[in-house]
């Protein structure tokens, strides 16, 4: 064990040099960490911080991969790409009095209600008795291939959905919706 021998045979001068080297190493490490922190706060690719006022639904697209495609729903892609393999997050702005027919997605998804009261149910057809009202802060899942449906009532709703793409939307009864 050479390290034990160094300390065993070392005198005060040698210990002083070791202490100076250790301090230099600590200062160098601190400088590297500080540089990394400065780079992160400068904004590396992929970093995104948005306040609610910075969400621009006015320029958001209608529909898109992983959404129902129902007229009036605006979709913002916050992270990733629902068309491609990998993690993605989308935010949907759903107008009042919107009904979304029973459909599924091939990817497993989780969602949080941001605002409004989102009424969601599970089953092969839209069934009012299976809807559960979810107020802001509520969480729900859309398991892969699990058919679900939703609606809004008197107020618009904002929902944030995260999944692992690629995603899609498959309607349980496309002949009733005109959608595939």
C-alpha angles and dihedrals in degrees: 000000000000095000091060090049092052092055093040093052099035125108130203093280093054093047089051091054090048091051092049091050091048091051091048090051092050092049091049092050091049090051091052091049092048091051090051091050091049091050091050094051089048088062121260119208111283096027115123132171119179133175118212089258090059095061104105107202090162089072094036120117127250113248118330135168113329095019130099093247090225113159114262097024111122120207128202119189104216099177137005126350123284088208094059136059111272144056118320137173125202130183118211125202107200120191123231116274095026121149121197116199123228111288142145140214128219093229129070110250140186126200143191127203108233100181139354126024113293116200112204134171140175126232144090094274136031106272120178091204091060096054118111120199111233116193124202113302093031121135130211140166135231103199116206110278093002110135115230140164136196147187143189125219128196097338133053118250134216116204129180117210128190124191144150110254161262090072134180141173122239118184118220091219107020091172088066096048103035087233129110 
